[in-house]
Amino acid sequence: MKKKICVITGTRAEYCLLTRLIKNLDESTQHTLQIIATGMHLSPEFGLTYRDIEKDGFCINKKIEILLSSDTHVGTSKSVALATISFAEAYEELSPDLIVVLGDRYEILAAVTAALFAQIPVAHIHGGEVTEGAFDDSIRHCITKMSHLHFAAAEEYKNRIIQMGENPQHVFNVGGLGIDNIVNTELMSASQLEDNLGCKWQKKNFLVTFHPVTLNQYGESTQQLQNLLAALDQQQDCFTILTKCNSDPEGRKLNAIASKYAQDKPLKAKYFDNLGLVRYLSVLKHVDAVIGNSSSGILEAPYFKTATINIGERQKGRILADSVIQCDASEESIRKSICYVFSEDFKKILSSSQNPYGNGGAIKRVMDVLNSCDNLEIKKKFFDIALGVF
């Protein structure tokens, strides 16, 4: 009898990482694929990206609307509460044998919490990582403790999951899922991107995504984005592609600022709600630097040997390639980091940098485990690394 595996996705970025795994599960003779779409996928404000899932030929078994029209901590808490109720009802209807989730979003916390009470085992991708500047960090570790299979992106992250008391036999270093997308996707040329995006490349070209730093005081992220845009204003002969941030507290303010910046400077910047997988990866390949605090600058950009300017503390704690320049959120620090990208010293570093998240093959490694893993025990024992025993 086929095992029903339910993949849960709440954002465009997360879905892009999961796409090839979903395709493999859909084509598998051992599994029946189920998909639950939630969060930003169902929001008109964020482009109703559930339609991208359907365009890819996948059936969405359940759509769970949780995103409230709020930009506050109260609104986020209410979204989590609503999501937990809705996921509990969805599991009752779909009866999955295993749930697959990725990352550290609050809607995924709700999904896994409901799975815990429903006694449904969970496979978690990209656990064990550290992002000290966001509440995602605590959410990620909570998800780890409620999960039964763990697919880490690096050996250090695998070891951290085991340090949290998880069974070493159920923790696997598979590498970054996003690399598989790069390796298996036909990307657009720079000239094709110009035509498709309606833009004109300049001497210097940047991709900017700046998310709220959710453990900072409300309003700090707004100031940090303004510092970034001020630093960009000082650059000559440059063009910037800005993309929409996540639906976190303060996110709508950041999106409004980024959108207005592009409207006011149409020859210097362009703002996009959603680039989609092919366009996003193509831009990532062709720009001189990724600037902001998105995980893609840490996980995927190094594969292309594209420079990353990682601003502030949102990603603090993650393993960084030599291609990543860490700076604080002041205008001066960002400006100096942009200048450093084009220095001869950094170009030498960039040419020899290696991606710590691998060169592909993560999807196959995940599938091999899913294909061979049956009857996961819901009752977990704590593994004591000091003694090497449960």
Phi and psi in degrees as a GROMACS rama.xvg file:
@    title "Ramachandran Plot"
@    xaxis  label "Phi"
@    yaxis  label "Psi"
@TYPE xy
-67.1358  143.819  LYS-2
-86.403  130.046  LYS-3
-84.6167  112.441  LYS-4
-109.146  121.781  ILE-5
-105.116  117.615  CYS-6
-97.1665  129.463  VAL-7
-111.907  131.66  ILE-8
-139.11  139.046  THR-9
-126.081  -8.5072  GLY-10
-138.791  159.468  THR-11
-63.8497  -41.3827  ARG-12
-65.6365  -43.6172  ALA-13
-64.522  -42.5843  GLU-14
-61.3061  -40.6055  TYR-15
-58.8759  -38.4292  CYS-16
-69.5978  -30.8978  LEU-17
-90.0824  -11.109  LEU-18
-54.4262  -49.4549  THR-19
-69.6383  -32.761  ARG-20
-65.8473  -43.2052  LEU-21
-59.2639  -42.7623  ILE-22
-61.4365  -43.61  LYS-23
-63.9569  -40.6105  ASN-24
-66.858  -37.6289  LEU-25
-65.3357  -33.9449  ASP-26
-90.3093  -5.76883  GLU-27
-70.5482  141.988  SER-28
-86.8647  -8.47782  THR-29
-98.1459  -15.8669  GLN-30
-130.501  152.661  HIS-31
-108.551  121.547  THR-32
-81.8018  134.057  LEU-33
-123.747  145.774  GLN-34
-129.735  131.879  ILE-35
-115.313  123.726  ILE-36
-105.558  137.377  ALA-37
-149.886  -171.343  THR-38
57.1651  -132.681  GLY-39
-64.9552  -21.9483  MET-40
-57.3953  -29.1593  HIS-41
-104.532  9.83112  LEU-42
-100.694  124.188  SER-43
-57.7881  -33.638  PRO-44
-60.9826  -30.7573  GLU-45
-107.514  18.5236  PHE-46
92.3927  9.30952  GLY-47
46.3262  55.9378  LEU-48
-74.0882  -2.67191  THR-49
-59.0377  -26.8219  TYR-50
-66.2496  -27.7546  ARG-51
-65.8162  -37.5914  ASP-52
-62.6503  -44.6198  ILE-53
-68.7702  -36.5915  GLU-54
-63.0932  -29.5437  LYS-55
-75.6837  -1.42435  ASP-56
92.872  11.5953  GLY-57
-97.9943  146.123  PHE-58
-91.335  125.368  CYS-59
-89.4535  116.071  ILE-60
-75.9035  -29.7919  ASN-61
-151.183  133.629  LYS-62
-108.316  122.371  LYS-63
-115.473  108.288  ILE-64
-85.6173  121.841  GLU-65
-132.768  -16.7338  ILE-66
-75.2567  116.854  LEU-67
-92.761  155.513  LEU-68
-79.5568  70.5062  SER-69
-145.054  150.775  SER-70
-125.917  35.3582  ASP-71
-128.538  168.563  THR-72
-64.6392  -34.8684  HIS-73
-63.6929  -44.3329  VAL-74
-62.3645  -40.1024  GLY-75
-63.7141  -43.6215  THR-76
-62.3289  -40.0826  SER-77
-66.4549  -35.622  LYS-78
-62.905  -41.7098  SER-79
-64.1844  -42.107  VAL-80
-63.4194  -46.6238  ALA-81
-62.5017  -41.2058  LEU-82
-63.1243  -42.1419  ALA-83
-60.3907  -43.9628  THR-84
-61.1242  -46.552  ILE-85
-68.6549  -37.9645  SER-86
-66.769  -38.6289  PHE-87
-57.9994  -42.4347  ALA-88
-68.4527  -38.4149  GLU-89
-65.427  -41.4564  ALA-90
-65.1124  -36.896  TYR-91
-60.707  -37.1419  GLU-92
-79.0418  -43.2383  GLU-93
-88.4671  -25.5087  LEU-94
48.8557  55.1947  SER-95
-68.9964  152.265  PRO-96
-88.1661  -24.6465  ASP-97
-153.825  141.719  LEU-98
-110.728  135.943  ILE-99
-113.321  125.003  VAL-100
-132.206  158.953  VAL-101
-129.739  133.291  LEU-102
85.7444  -137.744  GLY-103
-152.379  23.8516  ASP-104
-77.8627  155.73  ARG-105
-68.0586  -29.1026  TYR-106
-69.1649  -28.6531  GLU-107
-72.9842  -34.7208  ILE-108
-58.0417  -44.2  LEU-109
-63.0658  -42.6803  ALA-110
-61.9242  -42.2877  ALA-111
-74.7459  -34.9818  VAL-112
-60.3289  -45.6767  THR-113
-64.5773  -36.2965  ALA-114
-65.5626  -36.519  ALA-115
-58.2573  -47.3223  LEU-116
-71.9032  -27.1193  PHE-117
-85.5324  -0.691602  ALA-118
58.7022  44.4645  GLN-119
-108.666  124.233  ILE-120
-66.1949  152.269  PRO-121
-125.506  134.954  VAL-122
-104.926  123.761  ALA-123
-114.306  128.395  HIS-124
-106.611  138.695  ILE-125
69.9837  37.9334  HIS-126
-85.9815  174.574  GLY-127
79.7678  -1.36718  GLY-128
-87.5442  165.795  GLU-129
-127.511  129.028  VAL-130
-136.955  88.3387  THR-131
-66.4718  -21.168  GLU-132
-87.9932  -1.19409  GLY-133
-130.338  152.008  ALA-134
-69.2622  -10.8554  PHE-135
-56.0514  -30.1379  ASP-136
-59.9361  -48.8764  ASP-137
-68.187  -38.721  SER-138
-60.6743  -43.9627  ILE-139
-58.159  -44.8509  ARG-140
-69.747  -34.4273  HIS-141
-60.7564  -44.8281  CYS-142
-61.2355  -40.8621  ILE-143
-56.2707  -45.5547  THR-144
-71.5954  -15.6019  LYS-145
-101.792  5.43438  MET-146
-106.864  164.409  SER-147
-121.333  -24.7175  HIS-148
-123.353  141.28  LEU-149
-132.228  124.888  HIS-150
-116.32  99.863  PHE-151
-90.9918  158.696  ALA-152
-95.1349  -8.09535  ALA-153
-158.146  159.605  ALA-154
-62.5808  -38.8201  GLU-155
-59.7796  -39.6899  GLU-156
-70.3599  -38.5037  TYR-157
-57.758  -46.7612  LYS-158
-64.2482  -34.5464  ASN-159
-67.5344  -38.034  ARG-160
-62.0061  -43.0077  ILE-161
-64.2817  -38.402  ILE-162
-59.3215  -27.932  GLN-163
-80.1039  4.10035  MET-164
97.6821  10.606  GLY-165
-83.2483  150.344  GLU-166
-61.3078  117.072  ASN-167
-56.7816  -27.9521  PRO-168
-72.0635  -11.8632  GLN-169
-112.183  13.6295  HIS-170
-118.978  125.731  VAL-171
-130.65  133.312  PHE-172
-88.391  105.533  ASN-173
-106.988  -12.3744  VAL-174
90.0634  179.923  GLY-175
-81.1235  129.785  GLY-176
-63.8285  -31.223  LEU-177
-63.5687  -24.7693  GLY-178
-66.7636  -35.5923  ILE-179
-60.9613  -38.0491  ASP-180
-60.9213  -43.8971  ASN-181
-62.9159  -47.8249  ILE-182
-63.9836  -33.453  VAL-183
-105.521  12.4607  ASN-184
-116.407  132.121  THR-185
-80.549  112.245  GLU-186
-90.7892  161.734  LEU-187
-86.1211  150.661  MET-188
-76.5812  167.798  SER-189
-60.849  -40.5444  ALA-190
-69.8311  -36.6969  SER-191
-64.356  -37.9375  GLN-192
-64.3225  -41.6312  LEU-193
-55.6896  -46.8853  GLU-194
-66.8403  -42.6221  ASP-195
-71.0083  -40.0094  ASN-196
-89.8875  -12.1238  LEU-197
67.9966  43.4432  GLY-198
-132.988  172.037  CYS-199
-128.062  117.69  LYS-200
-63.9626  146.441  TRP-201
-115.858  -171.458  GLN-202
-62.5674  -38.5734  LYS-203
-120.234  133.246  LYS-204
-133.529  136.109  ASN-205
-131.606  151.694  PHE-206
-115.846  123.759  LEU-207
-119.552  123.151  VAL-208
-133.169  120.775  THR-209
-126.583  112.751  PHE-210
-95.1495  159.07  HIS-211
-59.8219  140.954  PRO-212
-94.9705  94.0429  VAL-213
-74.118  -10.9198  THR-214
-97.0203  0.737159  LEU-215
-83.6841  167.984  ASN-216
-64.3595  144.028  GLN-217
-58.8306  126.735  TYR-218
109.812  -24.1113  GLY-219
-66.2804  -38.652  GLU-220
-63.9698  -36.7459  SER-221
-60.5065  -45.7578  THR-222
-64.1288  -39.4848  GLN-223
-64.0607  -41.4103  GLN-224
-64.6902  -39.9181  LEU-225
-63.155  -36.0672  GLN-226
-63.6578  -41.9444  ASN-227
-61.8836  -46.9028  LEU-228
-66.1221  -34.9561  LEU-229
-64.693  -38.9351  ALA-230
-66.4506  -37.7478  ALA-231
-66.1476  -35.174  LEU-232
-60.5688  -25.2055  ASP-233
-83.3239  -5.5101  GLN-234
-86.9078  136.643  GLN-235
-96.4739  148.615  GLN-236
53.9235  49.9126  ASP-237
-128.991  156.019  CYS-238
-134.624  138.493  PHE-239
-126.314  130.169  THR-240
-99.7814  122.176  ILE-241
-108.427  138.27  LEU-242
-120.479  156.008  THR-243
-67.4498  144.514  LYS-244
-91.5072  176.814  CYS-245
-71.7276  167.367  ASN-246
-86.9551  60.8462  SER-247
-103.27  165.476  ASP-248
-52.3135  131.683  PRO-249
83.4916  -4.26537  GLU-250
-62.1685  -40.3255  GLY-251
-65.6598  -34.3243  ARG-252
-63.1006  -43.9014  LYS-253
-64.348  -41.9275  LEU-254
-63.8508  -38.8838  ASN-255
-64.3874  -40.8002  ALA-256
-66.1372  -46.3756  ILE-257
-64.1546  -41.5009  ALA-258
-64.4727  -43.3467  SER-259
-65.2619  -38.1483  LYS-260
-57.1702  -45.211  TYR-261
-68.6822  -37.6755  ALA-262
-64.0941  -39.0133  GLN-263
-75.6152  -21.5095  ASP-264
-131.858  64.7037  LYS-265
-62.8445  -24.3105  PRO-266
-85.6017  -13.3632  LEU-267
-110.924  -17.8282  LYS-268
-155.729  154.906  ALA-269
-142.62  139.442  LYS-270
-111.197  137.005  TYR-271
-130.236  134.421  PHE-272
-67.7347  -41.6003  ASP-273
-157.943  115.093  ASN-274
-81.6676  -24.0213  LEU-275
80.5222  165.254  GLY-276
-61.9283  -52.357  LEU-277
-65.6725  -46.425  VAL-278
-66.6777  -39.899  ARG-279
-63.4373  -48.995  TYR-280
-64.6472  -34.6606  LEU-281
-66.1687  -42.9285  SER-282
-62.2449  -43.4225  VAL-283
-56.6605  -37.0069  LEU-284
-71.916  -37.545  LYS-285
-97.0675  -17.3236  HIS-286
-75.4386  163.217  VAL-287
-78.2187  -31.6493  ASP-288
-157.031  146.392  ALA-289
-96.6441  126.177  VAL-290
-123.286  133.635  ILE-291
143.133  -139.671  GLY-292
-144.264  31.529  ASN-293
-85.7492  147.338  SER-294
-65.383  -23.1675  SER-295
-65.0212  -27.4553  SER-296
-69.5678  -23.0065  GLY-297
-91.8032  -41.9469  ILE-298
-91.6551  -41.8935  LEU-299
-105.469  -39.7813  GLU-300
-54.099  -39.1875  ALA-301
-60.1752  -25.8719  PRO-302
-61.1949  -37.858  TYR-303
-83.9615  -3.55272  PHE-304
57.6011  36.4826  LYS-305
-89.5168  133.346  THR-306
-65.7831  146.936  ALA-307
-125.463  130.096  THR-308
-105.524  105.04  ILE-309
-95.0961  114.828  ASN-310
-97.9061  130.15  ILE-311
75.4323  -155.112  GLY-312
-107.539  1.39812  GLU-313
-58.7285  -39.6118  ARG-314
-101.759  10.5012  GLN-315
-59.784  126.633  LYS-316
113.234  -18.16  GLY-317
-75.7056  151.549  ARG-318
-66.738  130.135  ILE-319
-114.011  134.849  LEU-320
-72.8312  164.473  ALA-321
-65.4822  -16.467  ASP-322
-77.8449  -6.9007  SER-323
-97.5088  123.464  VAL-324
-100.517  119.651  ILE-325
-93.1392  130.69  GLN-326
-141.43  161.154  CYS-327
-80.6284  179.065  ASP-328
-92.1644  14.1865  ALA-329
-78.9801  153.186  SER-330
-59.177  -42.056  GLU-331
-64.4852  -43.0168  GLU-332
-64.9187  -41.1205  SER-333
-65.2131  -43.6427  ILE-334
-61.2166  -44.719  ARG-335
-63.9041  -36.6141  LYS-336
-67.4365  -38.1135  SER-337
-63.218  -43.4351  ILE-338
-61.7988  -38.9474  CYS-339
-65.1624  -32.1609  TYR-340
-54.1514  -36.0863  VAL-341
-97.406  8.46266  PHE-342
-80.0015  154.7  SER-343
-66.1293  -35.9892  GLU-344
-60.0973  -45.8992  ASP-345
-71.67  -35.7945  PHE-346
-58.2346  -36.2706  LYS-347
-67.0325  -42.1922  LYS-348
-62.3399  -44.3518  ILE-349
-62.0287  -40.8943  LEU-350
-64.0562  -27.1435  SER-351
-107.724  5.74147  SER-352
-70.626  150.511  SER-353
-121.653  147.625  GLN-354
-86.4091  117.526  ASN-355
-70.1968  -6.0169  PRO-356
-102.038  16.4393  TYR-357
92.3207  -177.895  GLY-358
-124.13  22.285  ASN-359
115.225  171.011  GLY-360
97.2265  0.864174  GLY-361
-63.597  -40.5213  ALA-362
-61.7162  -44.7489  ILE-363
-61.0815  -41.1098  LYS-364
-64.3458  -40.8263  ARG-365
-64.0835  -45.9466  VAL-366
-62.5054  -39.6717  MET-367
-58.6335  -40.8782  ASP-368
-69.201  -45.9283  VAL-369
-62.049  -35.6446  LEU-370
-70.6364  -28.6611  ASN-371
-102.368  -4.10235  SER-372
-103.829  115.815  CYS-373
-125.164  153.425  ASP-374
50.9537  56.7795  ASN-375
-62.6597  136.283  LEU-376
-77.3664  122.411  GLU-377
-68.5367  -36.9461  ILE-378
-79.3577  109.822  LYS-379
-95.6849  147.376  LYS-380
-106.653  149.006  LYS-381
-83.0171  125.593  PHE-382
-90.5683  119.427  PHE-383
-90.0923  107.679  ASP-384
-70.148  -24.3854  ILE-385
-66.4606  -36.5435  ALA-386
-100.353  -17.7667  LEU-387
72.8051  24.9832  GLY-388
-139.221  164.98  VAL-389
